[in-house]
Amino acid sequence: MINQPAKIGTYEQEDVLFLVKDLSDIKLEDSTENREKNIQSGHHYSESLPIEYQPPKAYVDLFWRTLDDYKEKVALSIGIVAEQIYLLRGERTVLVSLARAGTPVGILIKRYIERKFHVSIPHYSISIIRDKGIDENALHHILSQHPGHHIQFVDGWTGKGAISLQLTKSCEIFKGKYGIQLDDTIAVIADPGHCTTLFGTREDFLIPSACLNSTVSGLVSRTVLNDKYVGVGEFHGAKFYRELIPMDVSNEYIDRITLEFPKIHKEAAQIAFKKKSVKIEKDFLGMKDVKKIQEEFQIESINMIKPGVGETTRVLLRRMPWKILMRDPSSPYVKHILLLAEEKGVEVVPYHDLNYLCCGLIKSVKGMQ
């Protein structure tokens, strides 16, 4: 069987090609409680999917208000990282976003480069899974289609750096198996955890696409790696949530940010140019926070600690939240988190000694019936 890009999701193929196996007809969803028990008893999170959470109208309204307030900030961060990519790599670049948080970011970087430099750079979205690795079949497909090009990995933001570390490990394994060296530098909008050298900002701020799950990510699910449904030579899997088309705002979100690009071109270029002469380190500051929290709250695994606005949002949307640690509840970037925590009855704990604005803690379900 020859793997080909899946015609999946609501994005145009000119914006992105998904290298995934379409599992839309397979029931992979389970309740949050059952998934949490399975994950904490040794099953991997990528074997199943959470039921797609549809937030209430008040939350969706807040998302749009926040987007109106910060769309220019998001556009500027995209512009800064896109300018750096083009300065560093040039035209023979392939954008490879990590589905699904990286997908809208990859589209926006591609659009920025098209509008600013009049160059159309290929963009694929592929799967990477913590503890299991990147989809090597997808990488082989890209390398075969674009010989001599440089792969630039793209994600949305960094948390404590688990995916950054997984990408580095995956690239080392790929080189060991196939003799092909890939650059593991990951480009993100925001890097509050100091996990990469290629970012728009290191501020922990609300990236709107972190909030709405599939309805702002092309209606594509998280990626799946389950031996029952994905063969050895196949791409990792994903589902297309066609039933959510009436709620889909994926392309509207992309268009709203794209409209801001003319306002920020000049500033983005100036900031990116200045960064060329600055030595940027990645010291994984966020991991130090996580270790401290783990000890203080007696948490068994660091996988149950999710720092940063984006990751905390996802704890509230997808997992069984225990507590939310909050450095500054007056920040406009955490309004939606306070709203979700109240809706779900989750305790918000003031916690000022934190590099991030907030941190989500997942409830332990061991021993629960």
TORKE-581028 format. One record per residue (C-alpha): residue in one letter; chain; x, y, z. Coordinates in nm, 4 decimals, padded with zeros to 6 digits. Each point is the difference from the previous one (the first is absolute). Example, Ala and Ser with C-alpha at 12.3 -4.5 7.8 and 13.67 -1.06 7.14 Angstrom:
! residues 2
{residu: a chaine: A u: 01.2300 v: -00.4500 w: 00.7800}
{residu: s chaine: A u: 00.1370 v: 00.3440 w: -00.0660}
//
This chain:
! residues 369
{residu: m chaine: A u: 00.0000 v: 00.0000 w: 00.0000}
{residu: i chaine: A u: 00.1357 v: 00.3433 w: -00.0962}
{residu: n chaine: A u: -00.0666 v: 00.2732 w: 00.2556}
{residu: q chaine: A u: -00.1465 v: 00.3216 w: -00.1366}
{residu: p chaine: A u: -00.1200 v: 00.3227 w: 00.1672}
{residu: a chaine: A u: -00.3489 v: -00.0488 w: 00.1433}
{residu: k chaine: A u: -00.2838 v: 00.2170 w: -00.1268}
{residu: i chaine: A u: -00.0982 v: 00.0794 w: 00.3523}
{residu: g chaine: A u: -00.1123 v: 00.3105 w: 00.1855}
{residu: t chaine: A u: -00.1311 v: 00.3386 w: -00.1108}
{residu: y chaine: A u: 00.3226 v: 00.1744 w: -00.0993}
{residu: e chaine: A u: 00.0808 v: 00.0477 w: -00.3673}
{residu: q chaine: A u: 00.2704 v: -00.2304 w: -00.1369}
{residu: e chaine: A u: 00.1865 v: 00.3132 w: -00.1115}
{residu: d chaine: A u: 00.0401 v: 00.0807 w: 00.3706}
{residu: v chaine: A u: 00.0976 v: -00.3429 w: 00.1350}
{residu: l chaine: A u: 00.0182 v: -00.3688 w: -00.0876}
{residu: f chaine: A u: -00.0740 v: -00.2423 w: 00.2837}
{residu: l chaine: A u: 00.2214 v: -00.3080 w: -00.0040}
{residu: v chaine: A u: -00.2289 v: -00.2183 w: 00.2101}
{residu: k chaine: A u: -00.2114 v: -00.3105 w: -00.0471}
{residu: d chaine: A u: -00.3689 v: 00.0905 w: 00.0009}
{residu: l chaine: A u: -00.1649 v: -00.1844 w: 00.2921}
{residu: s chaine: A u: -00.3237 v: 00.2004 w: -00.0122}
{residu: d chaine: A u: -00.2218 v: -00.3092 w: -00.0189}
{residu: i chaine: A u: 00.1470 v: -00.1642 w: 00.3116}
{residu: k chaine: A u: -00.1317 v: 00.0698 w: 00.3497}
{residu: l chaine: A u: 00.3049 v: 00.0953 w: 00.2029}
{residu: e chaine: A u: -00.1579 v: 00.2344 w: 00.2546}
{residu: d chaine: A u: -00.0469 v: -00.0830 w: 00.3659}
{residu: s chaine: A u: -00.1124 v: 00.1972 w: 00.3008}
{residu: t chaine: A u: 00.2532 v: 00.2235 w: 00.1733}
{residu: e chaine: A u: -00.0220 v: -00.2109 w: 00.3183}
{residu: n chaine: A u: 00.0591 v: -00.3312 w: -00.1817}
{residu: r chaine: A u: 00.2880 v: 00.1453 w: -00.2012}
{residu: e chaine: A u: 00.1584 v: 00.1430 w: 00.3136}
{residu: k chaine: A u: -00.0196 v: -00.3400 w: 00.1720}
{residu: n chaine: A u: 00.1439 v: -00.1740 w: -00.3046}
{residu: i chaine: A u: 00.2823 v: 00.2519 w: -00.0398}
{residu: q chaine: A u: 00.0908 v: -00.0136 w: 00.3677}
{residu: s chaine: A u: -00.0049 v: -00.3820 w: -00.0058}
{residu: g chaine: A u: 00.2498 v: -00.0234 w: -00.2833}
{residu: h chaine: A u: -00.1901 v: 00.0401 w: -00.3268}
{residu: h chaine: A u: 00.1326 v: 00.2702 w: -00.2286}
{residu: y chaine: A u: -00.2068 v: 00.3126 w: -00.0593}
{residu: s chaine: A u: 00.0420 v: -00.0338 w: -00.3771}
{residu: e chaine: A u: -00.1937 v: -00.3300 w: -00.0128}
{residu: s chaine: A u: -00.3347 v: 00.1762 w: 00.0413}
{residu: l chaine: A u: -00.1536 v: 00.3447 w: -00.0310}
{residu: p chaine: A u: -00.1852 v: 00.2249 w: 00.2407}
{residu: i chaine: A u: -00.3558 v: 00.0919 w: -00.0876}
{residu: e chaine: A u: 00.0251 v: 00.3374 w: -00.1680}
{residu: y chaine: A u: -00.1026 v: 00.2580 w: 00.2582}
{residu: q chaine: A u: -00.2363 v: 00.2645 w: -00.1303}
{residu: p chaine: A u: 00.0348 v: 00.3057 w: 00.2232}
{residu: p chaine: A u: -00.3067 v: 00.2035 w: 00.0967}
{residu: k chaine: A u: -00.0916 v: 00.3197 w: -00.1828}
{residu: a chaine: A u: 00.1476 v: 00.2233 w: 00.2707}
{residu: y chaine: A u: 00.3386 v: -00.1637 w: -00.0472}
{residu: v chaine: A u: -00.0149 v: 00.0252 w: -00.3795}
{residu: d chaine: A u: -00.0949 v: 00.3671 w: 00.0315}
{residu: l chaine: A u: 00.3015 v: 00.0532 w: 00.2249}
{residu: f chaine: A u: 00.2210 v: -00.1703 w: -00.2576}
{residu: w chaine: A u: -00.1096 v: 00.2477 w: -00.2669}
{residu: r chaine: A u: 00.0355 v: 00.2998 w: 00.2303}
{residu: t chaine: A u: 00.3502 v: -00.1148 w: 00.0894}
{residu: l chaine: A u: 00.0834 v: -00.0492 w: -00.3661}
{residu: d chaine: A u: -00.1197 v: 00.3522 w: -00.0760}
{residu: d chaine: A u: 00.2205 v: 00.1330 w: 00.2801}
{residu: y chaine: A u: 00.3155 v: -00.1981 w: -00.0854}
{residu: k chaine: A u: -00.0188 v: -00.0832 w: -00.3696}
{residu: e chaine: A u: 00.2735 v: 00.2543 w: -00.0765}
{residu: k chaine: A u: 00.2221 v: -00.1491 w: 00.2721}
{residu: v chaine: A u: -00.0474 v: -00.3488 w: -00.1458}
{residu: a chaine: A u: 00.0716 v: 00.1325 w: -00.3496}
{residu: l chaine: A u: 00.3176 v: 00.1731 w: 00.1198}
{residu: s chaine: A u: 00.1249 v: -00.3201 w: 00.1657}
{residu: i chaine: A u: -00.0717 v: -00.1918 w: -00.3202}
{residu: g chaine: A u: 00.1800 v: 00.2674 w: -00.2019}
{residu: i chaine: A u: 00.3087 v: -00.0082 w: 00.2239}
{residu: v chaine: A u: 00.0376 v: -00.3765 w: -00.0211}
{residu: a chaine: A u: -00.0790 v: -00.0073 w: -00.3748}
{residu: e chaine: A u: 00.2611 v: 00.2680 w: -00.0692}
{residu: q chaine: A u: 00.2584 v: -00.2023 w: 00.1944}
{residu: i chaine: A u: -00.0823 v: -00.3178 w: -00.1908}
{residu: y chaine: A u: 00.0368 v: 00.1765 w: -00.3348}
{residu: l chaine: A u: 00.3237 v: 00.1701 w: 00.1056}
{residu: l chaine: A u: 00.1478 v: -00.3276 w: 00.1240}
{residu: r chaine: A u: -00.1303 v: -00.2473 w: -00.2578}
{residu: g chaine: A u: -00.1012 v: 00.1869 w: -00.3146}
{residu: e chaine: A u: -00.2286 v: -00.1270 w: -00.2742}
{residu: r chaine: A u: 00.0956 v: -00.3685 w: 00.0114}
{residu: t chaine: A u: -00.1907 v: -00.0552 w: 00.3215}
{residu: v chaine: A u: -00.2829 v: -00.2405 w: 00.0791}
{residu: l chaine: A u: -00.2193 v: 00.0888 w: 00.2956}
{residu: v chaine: A u: -00.0905 v: -00.3100 w: 00.2023}
{residu: s chaine: A u: -00.2514 v: 00.0836 w: 00.2699}
{residu: l chaine: A u: -00.0725 v: -00.2368 w: 00.2860}
{residu: a chaine: A u: -00.3707 v: -00.0815 w: -00.0057}
{residu: r chaine: A u: -00.2119 v: 00.1384 w: 00.1243}
{residu: a chaine: A u: 00.1073 v: 00.3011 w: 00.2075}
{residu: g chaine: A u: 00.2712 v: 00.0749 w: -00.2534}
{residu: t chaine: A u: -00.2286 v: -00.0181 w: -00.3037}
{residu: p chaine: A u: -00.1587 v: 00.3492 w: 00.0097}
{residu: v chaine: A u: 00.3385 v: 00.1481 w: 00.0919}
{residu: g chaine: A u: 00.1603 v: -00.1685 w: -00.3004}
{residu: i chaine: A u: -00.2734 v: 00.1393 w: -00.2263}
{residu: l chaine: A u: 00.0508 v: 00.3510 w: 00.1367}
{residu: i chaine: A u: 00.3794 v: -00.0170 w: -00.0433}
{residu: k chaine: A u: -00.0477 v: -00.1242 w: -00.3567}
{residu: r chaine: A u: -00.2438 v: 00.2842 w: -00.0750}
{residu: y chaine: A u: 00.2298 v: 00.2616 w: 00.1521}
{residu: i chaine: A u: 00.2927 v: -00.1159 w: -00.2164}
{residu: e chaine: A u: -00.2227 v: -00.0058 w: -00.3100}
{residu: r chaine: A u: -00.1227 v: 00.3536 w: 00.0563}
{residu: k chaine: A u: 00.3314 v: 00.1495 w: 00.1104}
{residu: f chaine: A u: 00.2466 v: -00.1806 w: -00.2266}
{residu: h chaine: A u: -00.2304 v: -00.1265 w: -00.2783}
{residu: v chaine: A u: 00.1244 v: -00.3549 w: 00.0466}
{residu: s chaine: A u: -00.2257 v: -00.3021 w: 00.0470}
{residu: i chaine: A u: 00.1590 v: -00.2435 w: 00.2438}
{residu: p chaine: A u: -00.1403 v: -00.3560 w: 00.0330}
{residu: h chaine: A u: -00.1751 v: -00.0728 w: 00.3281}
{residu: y chaine: A u: -00.0818 v: -00.3434 w: 00.1407}
{residu: s chaine: A u: -00.1532 v: -00.0892 w: 00.3339}
{residu: i chaine: A u: 00.1154 v: -00.3262 w: 00.1586}
{residu: s chaine: A u: -00.0269 v: -00.1872 w: 00.3284}
{residu: i chaine: A u: 00.2371 v: -00.0064 w: 00.2924}
{residu: i chaine: A u: -00.0948 v: -00.1842 w: 00.3165}
{residu: r chaine: A u: 00.1671 v: 00.0320 w: 00.3372}
{residu: d chaine: A u: 00.1948 v: -00.3184 w: 00.0939}
{residu: k chaine: A u: -00.0719 v: -00.1547 w: -00.3423}
{residu: g chaine: A u: 00.1666 v: 00.2444 w: -00.2358}
{residu: i chaine: A u: -00.0559 v: 00.1728 w: -00.3304}
{residu: d chaine: A u: -00.1665 v: -00.1617 w: -00.3005}
{residu: e chaine: A u: 00.3031 v: -00.1262 w: -00.1932}
{residu: n chaine: A u: -00.2116 v: -00.1053 w: -00.2991}
{residu: a chaine: A u: -00.1186 v: 00.3598 w: -00.0340}
{residu: l chaine: A u: 00.3583 v: 00.1287 w: 00.0141}
{residu: h chaine: A u: 00.1061 v: -00.2435 w: -00.2725}
{residu: h chaine: A u: -00.2907 v: 00.1181 w: -00.2164}
{residu: i chaine: A u: 00.1022 v: 00.3665 w: 00.0390}
{residu: l chaine: A u: 00.3681 v: -00.0674 w: -00.0671}
{residu: s chaine: A u: -00.0888 v: -00.1956 w: -00.3147}
{residu: q chaine: A u: -00.2216 v: 00.2840 w: -00.1276}
{residu: h chaine: A u: 00.2470 v: 00.2812 w: 00.0759}
{residu: p chaine: A u: 00.3601 v: -00.1182 w: -00.0411}
{residu: g chaine: A u: 00.2565 v: 00.2585 w: 00.1044}
{residu: h chaine: A u: -00.2502 v: 00.1987 w: 00.2063}
{residu: h chaine: A u: 00.0355 v: 00.0890 w: 00.3644}
{residu: i chaine: A u: -00.2717 v: -00.1210 w: 00.2368}
{residu: q chaine: A u: -00.1166 v: 00.2628 w: 00.2503}
{residu: f chaine: A u: -00.2099 v: -00.1462 w: 00.2817}
{residu: v chaine: A u: -00.2837 v: 00.2202 w: 00.1329}
{residu: d chaine: A u: -00.2161 v: -00.0222 w: 00.3107}
{residu: g chaine: A u: -00.2343 v: 00.2369 w: 00.1810}
{residu: w chaine: A u: 00.1785 v: 00.0677 w: 00.3259}
{residu: t chaine: A u: 00.2178 v: -00.1722 w: 00.2588}
{residu: g chaine: A u: -00.1166 v: -00.1316 w: 00.3361}
{residu: k chaine: A u: 00.2630 v: -00.1665 w: 00.2122}
{residu: g chaine: A u: 00.1776 v: -00.1145 w: -00.3136}
{residu: a chaine: A u: -00.1126 v: -00.3625 w: -00.0315}
{residu: i chaine: A u: -00.0677 v: 00.0247 w: -00.3733}
{residu: s chaine: A u: 00.3236 v: 00.1935 w: -00.0608}
{residu: l chaine: A u: 00.1945 v: -00.2766 w: 00.1747}
{residu: q chaine: A u: -00.1987 v: -00.2671 w: -00.1845}
{residu: l chaine: A u: 00.0817 v: 00.1669 w: -00.3322}
{residu: t chaine: A u: 00.3722 v: 00.0067 w: 00.0836}
{residu: k chaine: A u: -00.0093 v: -00.3683 w: 00.0950}
{residu: s chaine: A u: -00.1985 v: -00.0884 w: -00.3130}
{residu: c chaine: A u: 00.2497 v: 00.1809 w: -00.2244}
{residu: e chaine: A u: 00.2886 v: -00.1873 w: 00.1654}
{residu: i chaine: A u: -00.1772 v: -00.3331 w: -00.0559}
{residu: f chaine: A u: -00.0764 v: 00.0961 w: -00.3607}
{residu: k chaine: A u: 00.3659 v: 00.0758 w: -00.0644}
{residu: g chaine: A u: 00.1063 v: -00.3258 w: 00.1640}
{residu: k chaine: A u: -00.2397 v: -00.2074 w: -00.2116}
{residu: y chaine: A u: 00.0256 v: 00.1784 w: -00.3343}
{residu: g chaine: A u: 00.3134 v: 00.2161 w: 00.0156}
{residu: i chaine: A u: -00.2019 v: 00.3172 w: -00.0602}
{residu: q chaine: A u: 00.0679 v: 00.2985 w: 00.2265}
{residu: l chaine: A u: -00.3036 v: 00.2200 w: 00.0641}
{residu: d chaine: A u: 00.0105 v: 00.3343 w: 00.1814}
{residu: d chaine: A u: -00.2025 v: -00.0456 w: 00.3204}
{residu: t chaine: A u: -00.0487 v: 00.3750 w: 00.0576}
{residu: i chaine: A u: -00.3705 v: 00.0548 w: 00.0414}
{residu: a chaine: A u: -00.1644 v: 00.3299 w: -00.0996}
{residu: v chaine: A u: -00.2833 v: 00.1180 w: 00.2255}
{residu: i chaine: A u: -00.2065 v: 00.3120 w: 00.0596}
{residu: a chaine: A u: 00.0732 v: 00.0040 w: 00.3728}
{residu: d chaine: A u: 00.2748 v: -00.1660 w: 00.2023}
{residu: p chaine: A u: -00.0716 v: 00.0763 w: 00.3674}
{residu: g chaine: A u: 00.1889 v: -00.3147 w: 00.1030}
{residu: h chaine: A u: 00.3249 v: 00.1083 w: -00.1746}
{residu: c chaine: A u: 00.0061 v: -00.3271 w: -00.1964}
{residu: t chaine: A u: 00.1034 v: 00.1252 w: -00.3450}
{residu: t chaine: A u: 00.2019 v: 00.2752 w: -00.1665}
{residu: l chaine: A u: -00.2536 v: 00.0742 w: -00.2750}
{residu: f chaine: A u: -00.3070 v: 00.1809 w: 00.1351}
{residu: g chaine: A u: -00.2132 v: 00.3108 w: -00.0361}
{residu: t chaine: A u: -00.0045 v: 00.0798 w: 00.3712}
{residu: r chaine: A u: 00.0813 v: -00.1597 w: 00.3342}
{residu: e chaine: A u: -00.3008 v: 00.1615 w: 00.1653}
{residu: d chaine: A u: -00.2611 v: -00.2445 w: 00.1322}
{residu: f chaine: A u: -00.3036 v: 00.1411 w: -00.1752}
{residu: l chaine: A u: -00.3259 v: -00.1312 w: -00.1344}
{residu: i chaine: A u: 00.0304 v: -00.1387 w: -00.3499}
{residu: p chaine: A u: -00.3631 v: -00.0222 w: -00.1080}
{residu: s chaine: A u: 00.0482 v: -00.3220 w: -00.1950}
{residu: a chaine: A u: 00.0849 v: -00.1723 w: 00.3313}
{residu: c chaine: A u: -00.3582 v: 00.0418 w: 00.1129}
{residu: l chaine: A u: -00.2464 v: -00.1586 w: -00.2363}
{residu: n chaine: A u: 00.1404 v: -00.3447 w: -00.0808}
{residu: s chaine: A u: -00.0896 v: -00.1280 w: -00.3466}
{residu: t chaine: A u: -00.2337 v: 00.2861 w: -00.0918}
{residu: v chaine: A u: 00.2998 v: 00.2300 w: -00.0333}
{residu: s chaine: A u: 00.2321 v: -00.2698 w: -00.1366}
{residu: g chaine: A u: -00.1710 v: -00.1060 w: -00.3204}
{residu: l chaine: A u: -00.2355 v: -00.2463 w: 00.1763}
{residu: v chaine: A u: 00.2827 v: -00.2532 w: 00.0202}
{residu: s chaine: A u: 00.0399 v: -00.2102 w: 00.3138}
{residu: r chaine: A u: 00.3114 v: -00.0548 w: 00.2034}
{residu: t chaine: A u: 00.2191 v: -00.2601 w: -00.1649}
{residu: v chaine: A u: -00.0387 v: -00.3676 w: 00.0814}
{residu: l chaine: A u: 00.2483 v: -00.2862 w: 00.0156}
{residu: n chaine: A u: -00.1851 v: -00.3210 w: 00.0719}
{residu: d chaine: A u: 00.1279 v: -00.3292 w: -00.1436}
{residu: k chaine: A u: -00.3566 v: -00.1151 w: -00.0650}
{residu: y chaine: A u: -00.0513 v: 00.2705 w: -00.2610}
{residu: v chaine: A u: 00.3436 v: 00.1209 w: -00.1148}
{residu: g chaine: A u: 00.2346 v: -00.2404 w: -00.1780}
{residu: v chaine: A u: 00.3809 v: 00.0112 w: 00.0128}
{residu: g chaine: A u: 00.0400 v: 00.1725 w: -00.3368}
{residu: e chaine: A u: -00.2904 v: 00.2418 w: 00.0388}
{residu: f chaine: A u: -00.0223 v: 00.3593 w: 00.1204}
{residu: h chaine: A u: -00.1250 v: 00.0562 w: 00.3527}
{residu: g chaine: A u: -00.3786 v: 00.0448 w: 00.0084}
{residu: a chaine: A u: -00.2475 v: 00.2830 w: 00.0569}
{residu: k chaine: A u: -00.3710 v: 00.0661 w: -00.0361}
{residu: f chaine: A u: -00.1970 v: 00.2668 w: -00.1864}
{residu: y chaine: A u: -00.2902 v: 00.1272 w: 00.2132}
{residu: r chaine: A u: -00.2410 v: 00.0786 w: -00.2856}
{residu: e chaine: A u: -00.2909 v: 00.0250 w: 00.2431}
{residu: l chaine: A u: 00.1571 v: 00.3158 w: 00.1447}
{residu: i chaine: A u: 00.0094 v: 00.1922 w: -00.3298}
{residu: p chaine: A u: -00.2731 v: 00.2446 w: 00.1179}
{residu: m chaine: A u: 00.2243 v: 00.1009 w: 00.2935}
{residu: d chaine: A u: 00.3258 v: 00.0141 w: -00.1960}
{residu: v chaine: A u: 00.1881 v: 00.3314 w: 00.0127}
{residu: s chaine: A u: 00.3389 v: -00.1306 w: -00.1173}
{residu: n chaine: A u: 00.0279 v: 00.1983 w: -00.3220}
{residu: e chaine: A u: -00.1591 v: 00.3110 w: 00.1473}
{residu: y chaine: A u: 00.2651 v: -00.0043 w: 00.2728}
{residu: i chaine: A u: 00.2788 v: -00.0293 w: -00.2575}
{residu: d chaine: A u: -00.1497 v: 00.2805 w: -00.2107}
{residu: r chaine: A u: -00.0411 v: 00.2327 w: 00.3008}
{residu: i chaine: A u: 00.3674 v: -00.0358 w: 00.0951}
{residu: t chaine: A u: 00.1146 v: 00.0248 w: -00.3628}
{residu: l chaine: A u: -00.1772 v: 00.3353 w: -00.0359}
{residu: e chaine: A u: 00.2292 v: 00.1375 w: 00.2708}
{residu: f chaine: A u: 00.3236 v: -00.0820 w: -00.1851}
{residu: p chaine: A u: 00.0324 v: 00.3312 w: -00.1923}
{residu: k chaine: A u: -00.0059 v: 00.1867 w: 00.3335}
{residu: i chaine: A u: 00.2890 v: -00.1953 w: 00.1517}
{residu: h chaine: A u: 00.2328 v: -00.0810 w: -00.2959}
{residu: k chaine: A u: 00.2474 v: 00.2757 w: 00.0801}
{residu: e chaine: A u: 00.0177 v: -00.0616 w: 00.3760}
{residu: a chaine: A u: 00.0250 v: -00.3786 w: -00.0461}
{residu: a chaine: A u: 00.2926 v: 00.0409 w: -00.2430}
{residu: q chaine: A u: 00.1802 v: 00.2376 w: 00.2361}
{residu: i chaine: A u: -00.0363 v: -00.2309 w: 00.3017}
{residu: a chaine: A u: 00.1063 v: -00.3065 w: -00.2000}
{residu: f chaine: A u: 00.3052 v: 00.1826 w: -00.1347}
{residu: k chaine: A u: 00.1077 v: 00.1036 w: 00.3516}
{residu: k chaine: A u: -00.0331 v: -00.3606 w: 00.1182}
{residu: k chaine: A u: 00.2697 v: -00.1035 w: -00.2486}
{residu: s chaine: A u: 00.2647 v: 00.1643 w: 00.2150}
{residu: v chaine: A u: -00.1288 v: -00.1295 w: 00.3334}
{residu: k chaine: A u: 00.1035 v: -00.3334 w: 00.1429}
{residu: i chaine: A u: -00.3189 v: -00.1757 w: 00.1057}
{residu: e chaine: A u: 00.0185 v: -00.2900 w: 00.2429}
{residu: k chaine: A u: -00.2551 v: -00.2692 w: 00.0741}
{residu: d chaine: A u: 00.0242 v: -00.0769 w: 00.3693}
{residu: f chaine: A u: -00.3383 v: -00.1660 w: 00.0599}
{residu: l chaine: A u: -00.0924 v: 00.2397 w: 00.2829}
{residu: g chaine: A u: -00.3489 v: -00.1393 w: 00.0131}
{residu: m chaine: A u: 00.1227 v: -00.3457 w: 00.0960}
{residu: k chaine: A u: 00.1445 v: 00.1498 w: 00.3200}
{residu: d chaine: A u: -00.3474 v: 00.1284 w: 00.0898}
{residu: v chaine: A u: -00.1469 v: -00.3400 w: -00.0725}
{residu: k chaine: A u: 00.2496 v: -00.1858 w: 00.2226}
{residu: k chaine: A u: -00.0715 v: 00.2401 w: 00.2864}
{residu: i chaine: A u: -00.3760 v: -00.0396 w: -00.0372}
{residu: q chaine: A u: 00.0336 v: -00.3782 w: -00.0204}
{residu: e chaine: A u: 00.1806 v: -00.0094 w: 00.3341}
{residu: e chaine: A u: -00.2210 v: 00.2554 w: 00.1725}
{residu: f chaine: A u: -00.3294 v: -00.1623 w: -00.1037}
{residu: q chaine: A u: 00.1314 v: -00.3610 w: 00.0194}
{residu: i chaine: A u: -00.0912 v: -00.0764 w: -00.3617}
{residu: e chaine: A u: 00.1114 v: -00.3403 w: -00.1262}
{residu: s chaine: A u: 00.0788 v: 00.0908 w: -00.3621}
{residu: i chaine: A u: 00.1016 v: 00.3278 w: -00.1663}
{residu: n chaine: A u: -00.2362 v: -00.0981 w: -00.2823}
{residu: m chaine: A u: -00.2815 v: 00.1085 w: 00.2349}
{residu: i chaine: A u: 00.1369 v: 00.3545 w: 00.0206}
{residu: k chaine: A u: -00.0784 v: 00.2235 w: -00.2988}
{residu: p chaine: A u: 00.1542 v: 00.3487 w: 00.0154}
{residu: g chaine: A u: -00.0907 v: 00.3007 w: -00.2100}
{residu: v chaine: A u: -00.3226 v: 00.1584 w: -00.1215}
{residu: g chaine: A u: -00.0377 v: -00.2330 w: -00.2967}
{residu: e chaine: A u: 00.0644 v: -00.3220 w: 00.1908}
{residu: t chaine: A u: -00.2179 v: 00.1067 w: 00.2945}
{residu: t chaine: A u: -00.2816 v: 00.0685 w: -00.2438}
{residu: r chaine: A u: 00.0370 v: -00.3506 w: -00.1366}
{residu: v chaine: A u: -00.0070 v: -00.1562 w: 00.3471}
{residu: l chaine: A u: -00.3353 v: 00.1660 w: 00.0557}
{residu: l chaine: A u: -00.1325 v: -00.1015 w: -00.3410}
{residu: r chaine: A u: 00.1303 v: -00.3580 w: -00.0267}
{residu: r chaine: A u: 00.1202 v: -00.1440 w: 00.3285}
{residu: m chaine: A u: -00.1287 v: -00.0362 w: 00.3565}
{residu: p chaine: A u: 00.1315 v: 00.3182 w: 00.1636}
{residu: w chaine: A u: 00.0935 v: 00.0009 w: 00.3701}
{residu: k chaine: A u: 00.1231 v: 00.3531 w: 00.0657}
{residu: i chaine: A u: 00.1072 v: 00.3050 w: -00.1985}
{residu: l chaine: A u: 00.3027 v: 00.1887 w: 00.1328}
{residu: m chaine: A u: -00.0258 v: 00.3671 w: -00.0923}
{residu: r chaine: A u: 00.2767 v: 00.2615 w: 00.0126}
{residu: d chaine: A u: -00.2144 v: 00.2972 w: -00.1038}
{residu: p chaine: A u: -00.3787 v: -00.0418 w: -00.0213}
{residu: s chaine: A u: -00.0350 v: 00.3617 w: -00.1183}
{residu: s chaine: A u: 00.1835 v: -00.0747 w: -00.3249}
{residu: p chaine: A u: -00.2264 v: 00.0268 w: -00.3047}
{residu: y chaine: A u: 00.1586 v: -00.3162 w: -00.1362}
{residu: v chaine: A u: -00.1590 v: -00.2210 w: 00.2687}
{residu: k chaine: A u: -00.3617 v: 00.1225 w: -00.0163}
{residu: h chaine: A u: -00.1116 v: -00.3113 w: -00.1854}
{residu: i chaine: A u: 00.1834 v: -00.2242 w: 00.2471}
{residu: l chaine: A u: -00.1813 v: 00.1542 w: 00.2957}
{residu: l chaine: A u: -00.3288 v: -00.0397 w: -00.1875}
{residu: l chaine: A u: 00.0655 v: -00.3674 w: -00.0776}
{residu: a chaine: A u: 00.1214 v: -00.0732 w: 00.3545}
{residu: e chaine: A u: -00.3168 v: 00.1500 w: 00.1457}
{residu: e chaine: A u: -00.2163 v: -00.1934 w: -00.2445}
{residu: k chaine: A u: 00.1697 v: -00.3273 w: 00.0895}
{residu: g chaine: A u: 00.0317 v: 00.0677 w: 00.3747}
{residu: v chaine: A u: 00.3802 v: -00.0085 w: 00.0019}
{residu: e chaine: A u: 00.1936 v: 00.1718 w: 00.2791}
{residu: v chaine: A u: 00.2226 v: 00.2915 w: -00.1058}
{residu: v chaine: A u: 00.2995 v: 00.0356 w: 00.2335}
{residu: p chaine: A u: 00.2002 v: 00.3267 w: 00.0139}
{residu: y chaine: A u: 00.3612 v: -00.0935 w: -00.0762}
{residu: h chaine: A u: 00.2322 v: 00.2912 w: -00.0591}
{residu: d chaine: A u: 00.3357 v: -00.1780 w: -00.0305}
{residu: l chaine: A u: -00.0544 v: -00.1171 w: -00.3561}
{residu: n chaine: A u: 00.1657 v: 00.0808 w: -00.3330}
{residu: y chaine: A u: -00.3296 v: -00.0641 w: -00.1758}
{residu: l chaine: A u: -00.3262 v: 00.1854 w: 00.0519}
{residu: c chaine: A u: -00.1701 v: -00.3179 w: 00.1101}
{residu: c chaine: A u: 00.0351 v: -00.3759 w: 00.0260}
{residu: g chaine: A u: -00.2605 v: -00.2773 w: -00.0202}
{residu: l chaine: A u: 00.0235 v: -00.3044 w: 00.2270}
{residu: i chaine: A u: -00.1718 v: -00.3227 w: -00.1039}
{residu: k chaine: A u: -00.1985 v: -00.2016 w: 00.2534}
{residu: s chaine: A u: 00.1359 v: -00.3409 w: 00.0975}
{residu: v chaine: A u: -00.2653 v: -00.2652 w: -00.0568}
{residu: k chaine: A u: 00.1927 v: -00.2965 w: 00.1366}
{residu: g chaine: A u: -00.2210 v: -00.1914 w: 00.2390}
{residu: m chaine: A u: -00.3175 v: 00.1713 w: -00.1219}
{residu: q chaine: A u: -00.2905 v: -00.2321 w: -00.0833}
//
